[in-house]
Amino acid sequence: MLLRVPGPRSLAGQLFAMQAVLIAVVVAGYALFTYISDRGQAQDAAGRQARAVALAIADSPSVPAAIAAPDPTARLQPYAVRVMRDTDVDFVTIMDPEGTRWTHPDPRQIGHPFRGHIERARRGETFTETYTGTLGPSVRAVTPVRDGERIVGLVSAGIKVEEISKRAREQLTALLGVAAGALLLGAVGTYVINARLRRHTHGMNADELSRMHDYHQAALHAVREGLLMLDGQYRVALINDGGRELLGVGGDVVGASVAELGLPARLTGALLASEPRVDEVHLTDRRVLVVNTSPVSGGERRGTVVTLRDVTELQSLTGELNSERGFSQALRSQAHEAANRLHTVVSLIELGRVEEAVEFATAELELAQAVTDQVVAAVGEPVLAALLLGKTAQANERGVELVMSRDSRLDDGLLPPSLPARDLVTILGNLVDNAVDAAQGAVPSRVTVSAYTEAAGGGSELVLRVSDTGAGVDPAHADLVFERGFSTKPSDEAGRGLGLALVRQAVRRHGGTLTVTEAEGGGACFETRLPLDRTGGGSRGGSRPGSEGGLPDGGAPAPRVPGAPAGGPDAGGAV
């Protein structure tokens, strides 16, 4: 038969055992100390009682008078018996100065010498002592009886040690009862507290709790997602390394309120909300975050658990995918349009009108090539040129004319490495998408794009301006249009109000400015100014001399681009 080795007790069980032993030792020690102390106090009290009785008898006027009588015993013995009965002492002995007894509880001892010390009393002192006499060990007091200045006798009153022990035992009984009650009350209280502790620790022992803490710390530092725990007052109770990085907070923020972290207002509002949030998208200065919150409650609100996921790259890739999808649709449309033109050419040839067919085909090719050459000449940066050609095709598909202003000039190699093409695509792509949405259905339906550099503050800056012929932006909403979630259009399944928020995030990341004003002839004009590194070639050709913002003076739009399809990434989204 195998013996089962018991496992380690839970932390609550260990604490209960330790506390029970501690309470038992404390109560037992206190009871023993109290018993010894009470016993000593009982002896002191017995000595004081015996001294008081002896002095009272010695000071009684009838005692010297009885001593002077022919037979002192006849008068003093009844008196001594009454005093013993009334004062609850075990004996009262009155004797002559030589120690011969005149009184005693045992009449047979009368006339015999007193057993004890009397020398100090014969010298006029009153003293107490513990001595074994005829009645056994006792605490006694001895004092002289004076008749004037002359000592005519001695008085001794005492209480037996056995009686003192009896009194102490009576006190001990009460003490043991109190100690047992205290021990029982302490055991019950300890059990209740440890039962609650057992529930909170789930019956785990100290080693298991230590391992769980180590795993907990390792997991917090290992996960790349952000984890934030708030207490019931919305103060930071815990934050891991991922959370610090995603929220952009540093230092010791544990104990700080969420409102003190310097987060965007919408994100702060989401963290302070009492209801759970599921997969909400929020923007910080540098990141796009998906936020989930879950309140922790157990009858009352105890706090909130917040998880953060960085979807900045995912959002960019999603925008690129949406752009590619749009480009593919534009390609299909252009393929359909090219097929119609090809059928026209074939039909003209079949009708014997060869010269007209050649003229028609040549004109279409020259127009498309001319427009493409014009866009590429104005914007030599390949990624932006591809973006604008693709956006032109998309806008044309939606019945909107997208044109480049005549003053646009952006040579290849002009942009510094600190200004990546992806961020420019995010900025310009979202502004163009927003303008196309606004201009669709307007008369005329046109979007004008300007891109150039100009000198500013000893350096240079890149200016990107997109204007439309739509309804424009209400001045009261000039700041709100850049907030995440703001939109004047019905929301679709992909959501609205993210595009301009992403534009502002990218602009802020590079220290630029983003403004919206009324365009000439109505509509909205969004202008972005991004500072270029002084060593980044900002003084090269492509700057616009004398430009102070707004649409170029006398800048008639370039010929409409019919839509040469081209690929390019896009962050997607519009107000």
WOTAWO-V506973 format. One record per residue. N is the residue number from 0. D_LAST is the distance of its C-alpha to the last C-alpha in Angstrom with 2 decimals. Layout:
BEGIN
N/D_LAST ; N/D_LAST
END
This chain:
BEGIN
0/78.31 ; 1/75.32 ; 2/74.69 ; 3/71.11 ; 4/70.07 ; 5/67.99 ; 6/64.58 ; 7/63.51 ; 8/63.02 ; 9/59.60 ; 10/58.62 ; 11/59.15 ; 12/62.58 ; 13/63.61 ; 14/62.64 ; 15/64.49 ; 16/67.63 ; 17/67.53 ; 18/66.96 ; 19/69.70 ; 20/72.20 ; 21/71.23 ; 22/71.69 ; 23/75.00 ; 24/76.30 ; 25/75.27 ; 26/76.86 ; 27/80.00 ; 28/80.36 ; 29/79.91 ; 30/82.49 ; 31/85.00 ; 32/84.51 ; 33/84.87 ; 34/88.02 ; 35/89.66 ; 36/88.66 ; 37/89.94 ; 38/93.18 ; 39/93.76 ; 40/92.87 ; 41/95.31 ; 42/98.08 ; 43/97.35 ; 44/97.34 ; 45/100.62 ; 46/102.17 ; 47/101.12 ; 48/102.45 ; 49/105.76 ; 50/106.12 ; 51/105.48 ; 52/108.06 ; 53/110.63 ; 54/110.25 ; 55/110.45 ; 56/113.73 ; 57/115.16 ; 58/114.39 ; 59/115.95 ; 60/119.30 ; 61/120.96 ; 62/120.67 ; 63/123.00 ; 64/125.40 ; 65/125.46 ; 66/125.98 ; 67/129.02 ; 68/130.55 ; 69/133.29 ; 70/130.98 ; 71/127.34 ; 72/126.15 ; 73/127.31 ; 74/125.05 ; 75/122.15 ; 76/121.52 ; 77/120.50 ; 78/118.38 ; 79/116.60 ; 80/115.93 ; 81/114.34 ; 82/112.13 ; 83/110.97 ; 84/110.11 ; 85/108.27 ; 86/106.34 ; 87/105.41 ; 88/107.06 ; 89/109.07 ; 90/112.18 ; 91/113.88 ; 92/116.89 ; 93/119.19 ; 94/121.81 ; 95/124.40 ; 96/123.71 ; 97/125.13 ; 98/122.67 ; 99/124.97 ; 100/123.03 ; 101/123.99 ; 102/121.08 ; 103/119.03 ; 104/117.01 ; 105/119.62 ; 106/123.01 ; 107/124.71 ; 108/123.05 ; 109/124.60 ; 110/127.14 ; 111/125.55 ; 112/123.81 ; 113/120.08 ; 114/117.98 ; 115/115.51 ; 116/115.39 ; 117/117.05 ; 118/117.95 ; 119/114.99 ; 120/115.68 ; 121/119.35 ; 122/118.17 ; 123/116.26 ; 124/112.73 ; 125/110.42 ; 126/108.47 ; 127/106.67 ; 128/106.89 ; 129/106.36 ; 130/109.70 ; 131/111.29 ; 132/114.17 ; 133/116.19 ; 134/113.13 ; 135/110.96 ; 136/108.16 ; 137/107.14 ; 138/105.43 ; 139/108.13 ; 140/108.79 ; 141/112.25 ; 142/113.35 ; 143/116.75 ; 144/118.57 ; 145/120.16 ; 146/123.03 ; 147/122.59 ; 148/122.32 ; 149/124.16 ; 150/122.38 ; 151/124.21 ; 152/121.96 ; 153/118.70 ; 154/115.90 ; 155/113.51 ; 156/110.68 ; 157/108.40 ; 158/105.89 ; 159/106.10 ; 160/103.36 ; 161/103.15 ; 162/102.23 ; 163/99.59 ; 164/98.11 ; 165/98.14 ; 166/96.10 ; 167/93.65 ; 168/93.37 ; 169/92.58 ; 170/89.74 ; 171/88.66 ; 172/88.33 ; 173/85.96 ; 174/84.12 ; 175/83.69 ; 176/82.30 ; 177/79.73 ; 178/78.89 ; 179/78.48 ; 180/76.17 ; 181/74.10 ; 182/73.97 ; 183/72.91 ; 184/70.25 ; 185/68.93 ; 186/68.90 ; 187/66.99 ; 188/64.44 ; 189/64.05 ; 190/63.63 ; 191/60.93 ; 192/58.99 ; 193/59.35 ; 194/58.39 ; 195/55.07 ; 196/54.82 ; 197/55.61 ; 198/52.70 ; 199/50.29 ; 200/51.66 ; 201/51.93 ; 202/55.57 ; 203/54.98 ; 204/57.50 ; 205/57.02 ; 206/56.84 ; 207/54.18 ; 208/52.10 ; 209/52.56 ; 210/51.46 ; 211/48.44 ; 212/47.47 ; 213/47.91 ; 214/45.82 ; 215/43.16 ; 216/43.01 ; 217/43.07 ; 218/40.23 ; 219/38.06 ; 220/38.53 ; 221/38.32 ; 222/34.98 ; 223/32.03 ; 224/29.55 ; 225/29.17 ; 226/31.29 ; 227/31.27 ; 228/33.70 ; 229/33.58 ; 230/36.55 ; 231/36.74 ; 232/35.88 ; 233/32.70 ; 234/34.57 ; 235/34.39 ; 236/37.36 ; 237/36.68 ; 238/34.24 ; 239/34.85 ; 240/34.39 ; 241/31.22 ; 242/29.67 ; 243/30.73 ; 244/29.22 ; 245/25.82 ; 246/25.52 ; 247/27.07 ; 248/29.90 ; 249/33.49 ; 250/36.87 ; 251/38.30 ; 252/35.53 ; 253/37.56 ; 254/38.21 ; 255/35.30 ; 256/32.82 ; 257/29.24 ; 258/28.18 ; 259/30.31 ; 260/28.67 ; 261/26.03 ; 262/23.09 ; 263/19.49 ; 264/19.45 ; 265/17.38 ; 266/19.70 ; 267/22.70 ; 268/21.84 ; 269/21.69 ; 270/25.07 ; 271/26.59 ; 272/25.68 ; 273/28.81 ; 274/27.38 ; 275/26.70 ; 276/23.31 ; 277/22.93 ; 278/20.82 ; 279/18.05 ; 280/15.79 ; 281/15.92 ; 282/15.53 ; 283/18.46 ; 284/19.08 ; 285/20.19 ; 286/19.45 ; 287/17.27 ; 288/19.48 ; 289/20.11 ; 290/21.96 ; 291/24.62 ; 292/26.85 ; 293/30.10 ; 294/32.35 ; 295/36.02 ; 296/38.36 ; 297/42.02 ; 298/42.76 ; 299/40.78 ; 300/37.60 ; 301/38.63 ; 302/35.37 ; 303/32.26 ; 304/31.86 ; 305/28.57 ; 306/27.80 ; 307/25.27 ; 308/24.31 ; 309/22.87 ; 310/20.40 ; 311/19.24 ; 312/21.20 ; 313/20.36 ; 314/16.59 ; 315/17.40 ; 316/19.76 ; 317/17.42 ; 318/14.98 ; 319/18.14 ; 320/19.28 ; 321/16.21 ; 322/16.66 ; 323/20.35 ; 324/19.83 ; 325/17.88 ; 326/20.64 ; 327/23.28 ; 328/22.00 ; 329/22.05 ; 330/25.54 ; 331/26.72 ; 332/25.58 ; 333/27.28 ; 334/30.29 ; 335/30.53 ; 336/30.28 ; 337/32.89 ; 338/35.10 ; 339/35.07 ; 340/36.05 ; 341/38.71 ; 342/40.10 ; 343/40.29 ; 344/42.23 ; 345/44.52 ; 346/45.17 ; 347/46.10 ; 348/48.48 ; 349/50.02 ; 350/50.60 ; 351/52.46 ; 352/50.00 ; 353/49.66 ; 354/49.05 ; 355/46.12 ; 356/44.66 ; 357/44.99 ; 358/43.50 ; 359/40.46 ; 360/39.81 ; 361/40.43 ; 362/38.07 ; 363/35.17 ; 364/35.92 ; 365/36.31 ; 366/33.02 ; 367/31.03 ; 368/32.98 ; 369/32.66 ; 370/28.90 ; 371/28.74 ; 372/31.28 ; 373/29.36 ; 374/26.13 ; 375/28.33 ; 376/30.38 ; 377/27.46 ; 378/25.83 ; 379/28.69 ; 380/26.84 ; 381/27.03 ; 382/23.92 ; 383/21.62 ; 384/23.70 ; 385/23.33 ; 386/19.55 ; 387/19.44 ; 388/22.04 ; 389/20.19 ; 390/16.88 ; 391/19.17 ; 392/20.63 ; 393/17.43 ; 394/16.25 ; 395/19.81 ; 396/19.79 ; 397/16.97 ; 398/18.88 ; 399/16.99 ; 400/19.19 ; 401/18.18 ; 402/20.80 ; 403/21.96 ; 404/23.32 ; 405/27.08 ; 406/27.11 ; 407/25.11 ; 408/27.50 ; 409/26.97 ; 410/30.15 ; 411/30.60 ; 412/31.73 ; 413/30.23 ; 414/27.78 ; 415/29.56 ; 416/29.68 ; 417/27.88 ; 418/24.65 ; 419/24.20 ; 420/22.65 ; 421/20.45 ; 422/18.58 ; 423/18.32 ; 424/16.98 ; 425/14.26 ; 426/13.39 ; 427/13.95 ; 428/12.75 ; 429/9.15 ; 430/9.29 ; 431/11.03 ; 432/8.91 ; 433/5.91 ; 434/8.97 ; 435/10.64 ; 436/8.26 ; 437/8.62 ; 438/12.29 ; 439/13.31 ; 440/15.97 ; 441/16.51 ; 442/20.00 ; 443/20.24 ; 444/17.34 ; 445/17.21 ; 446/15.29 ; 447/17.52 ; 448/17.65 ; 449/20.14 ; 450/21.52 ; 451/24.69 ; 452/26.52 ; 453/28.45 ; 454/30.97 ; 455/30.00 ; 456/32.27 ; 457/34.90 ; 458/32.49 ; 459/29.62 ; 460/25.87 ; 461/23.37 ; 462/21.06 ; 463/17.96 ; 464/16.44 ; 465/13.90 ; 466/14.00 ; 467/13.25 ; 468/15.13 ; 469/12.55 ; 470/12.64 ; 471/11.58 ; 472/10.34 ; 473/12.81 ; 474/14.97 ; 475/15.17 ; 476/11.54 ; 477/12.03 ; 478/12.47 ; 479/10.38 ; 480/6.96 ; 481/8.43 ; 482/9.70 ; 483/9.55 ; 484/8.62 ; 485/6.92 ; 486/4.84 ; 487/6.55 ; 488/7.06 ; 489/9.97 ; 490/9.94 ; 491/11.86 ; 492/14.49 ; 493/12.55 ; 494/10.12 ; 495/6.41 ; 496/5.00 ; 497/7.37 ; 498/6.62 ; 499/6.56 ; 500/9.05 ; 501/11.07 ; 502/11.18 ; 503/12.57 ; 504/14.86 ; 505/16.28 ; 506/16.81 ; 507/18.58 ; 508/20.59 ; 509/22.09 ; 510/22.67 ; 511/20.42 ; 512/18.36 ; 513/14.80 ; 514/14.46 ; 515/12.62 ; 516/15.10 ; 517/15.92 ; 518/16.88 ; 519/20.36 ; 520/20.70 ; 521/17.45 ; 522/13.78 ; 523/11.91 ; 524/13.46 ; 525/12.14 ; 526/15.33 ; 527/16.35 ; 528/20.02 ; 529/21.60 ; 530/25.32 ; 531/27.61 ; 532/30.85 ; 533/33.80 ; 534/35.58 ; 535/32.71 ; 536/33.79 ; 537/31.60 ; 538/34.51 ; 539/34.79 ; 540/34.21 ; 541/30.69 ; 542/30.07 ; 543/29.44 ; 544/32.38 ; 545/31.93 ; 546/28.15 ; 547/26.76 ; 548/23.11 ; 549/21.52 ; 550/22.02 ; 551/25.48 ; 552/28.31 ; 553/29.65 ; 554/27.24 ; 555/27.25 ; 556/24.83 ; 557/26.48 ; 558/27.52 ; 559/24.96 ; 560/24.81 ; 561/25.63 ; 562/24.13 ; 563/26.38 ; 564/24.81 ; 565/24.42 ; 566/23.11 ; 567/20.96 ; 568/18.92 ; 569/15.17 ; 570/13.07 ; 571/10.57 ; 572/7.07 ; 573/3.74 ; 574/0.00
END
